[in-house]
Amino acid sequence: MNEISGTTRIVRWNRIILGLFWALAGLGCLGLLFWDDVRESKLAVVPAVAGVALLVAALGFYLGKRWGRIGIGILMAFVALYCFDRLLYLGFRKAFNWFFLLLCVALATAFYTWLYMFSGLDRGGPIEREVVEDEPQP
């Protein structure tokens, strides 16, 4: 009997959810370029590069490529530092608005991504079915 084990299901769904979340974050960074204030500034290249890097790394992570896992791991360091910086800024100004909550979600997801990658669940490679046999072979 062929079955997908519980661990394989967890790995698959975690990879799908985290890959989609970081792809959406990359699309959000690229979406900032439609805002006139960002597009007209000298720093407009930063969200463009960050968005493309997040999209490419999220695709590699979703597909189980080694470079995708390394890219997501490196990008999560920058995401965590940015979120900490903005959270401190907003906390001292006592501006607990929607952006504060968005940063909290991004920071929590970055830490969960690291936990998932370094816990040993995600060993990379494509997810394959495990063979579970009811009867032992003689």
C-alpha positions in Angstrom: 0.0 0.0 0.0 1.4 3.4 -1.0 0.7 6.2 1.3 2.1 9.6 2.0 3.4 9.7 5.6 2.4 12.5 8.0 5.9 14.0 8.0 5.9 14.2 4.2 2.5 16.0 4.3 3.9 18.5 6.8 6.9 19.2 4.7 4.8 19.6 1.6 2.3 22.0 3.1 4.9 24.0 4.9 6.9 24.4 1.7 3.8 25.4 -0.2 2.6 27.9 2.4 6.0 29.5 3.0 6.8 29.6 -0.7 3.6 31.4 -1.5 3.9 33.8 1.4 7.4 34.9 0.4 6.3 35.1 -3.3 3.5 37.4 -2.2 6.0 39.5 -0.2 8.1 39.7 -3.4 5.1 40.8 -5.4 4.3 43.4 -2.6 7.8 44.8 -3.0 7.3 45.1 -6.7 3.9 46.6 -6.2 5.5 49.5 -4.3 6.9 50.6 -7.7 3.4 51.6 -8.7 3.4 54.2 -5.9 4.5 57.6 -7.2 6.5 58.5 -4.1 8.6 55.3 -4.3 9.0 55.4 -8.1 10.3 59.0 -8.1 12.8 58.5 -5.3 16.4 57.6 -5.7 15.8 54.4 -3.7 13.3 52.9 -6.1 15.8 50.2 -7.1 15.7 48.7 -3.5 12.2 47.3 -3.6 12.7 46.2 -7.2 15.8 44.2 -6.3 14.2 42.9 -3.1 11.0 41.8 -4.9 12.8 40.0 -7.6 15.2 38.3 -5.1 12.2 37.2 -3.0 10.3 35.9 -6.0 13.3 33.9 -7.3 14.2 32.5 -3.9 10.6 31.6 -3.1 10.3 29.7 -6.4 13.5 27.8 -5.6 12.3 27.1 -2.1 8.9 25.8 -3.3 10.6 23.5 -5.8 13.0 22.2 -3.1 16.2 23.5 -4.7 19.2 23.9 -2.5 19.9 27.4 -3.9 16.3 28.4 -3.0 16.7 27.3 0.6 20.0 29.2 0.9 18.5 32.3 -0.8 15.5 32.3 1.5 17.7 31.8 4.6 19.9 34.8 3.6 16.9 37.0 2.7 15.2 36.2 6.0 18.1 37.8 7.9 17.5 41.0 6.0 13.7 40.8 6.5 14.2 40.2 10.2 16.5 43.2 10.6 14.2 45.5 8.6 11.2 44.4 10.7 13.1 44.9 14.0 14.1 48.3 12.9 10.7 49.4 11.8 9.0 47.9 14.9 11.4 49.8 17.2 10.7 53.0 15.3 6.9 52.5 15.4 7.0 51.4 19.0 8.8 54.5 20.2 6.4 56.7 18.3 3.4 54.6 19.7 2.1 54.2 16.2 0.4 50.7 16.5 -1.3 50.7 13.2 -1.8 48.2 10.3 1.8 48.5 9.3 3.0 47.5 12.8 0.8 44.4 12.6 2.1 43.6 9.1 5.7 43.8 10.4 4.9 41.5 13.3 3.4 38.9 10.9 6.5 39.2 8.5 8.9 38.9 11.5 7.0 35.8 12.9 7.0 34.2 9.4 10.7 34.8 9.0 11.4 33.1 12.3 9.1 30.3 11.4 10.9 29.9 8.1 14.2 29.6 9.9 12.8 27.1 12.4 11.4 25.0 9.6 14.6 25.0 7.6 16.9 24.4 10.5 14.7 21.8 12.4 15.6 19.1 9.9 12.1 18.7 8.4 13.1 20.3 5.2 16.0 18.3 3.8 15.6 19.7 0.3 14.8 18.0 -2.9 11.5 17.1 -4.4 8.9 15.6 -2.1 8.5 11.9 -2.9 6.0 9.3 -1.8 7.2 7.0 1.0 6.3 3.3 0.6 4.5 1.9 3.7 4.1 -1.8 3.5 1.5 -3.6 5.6 3.3 -7.0 5.6 7.0 -7.5 6.0 8.8 -9.1 3.1 10.4 -12.5 3.8 
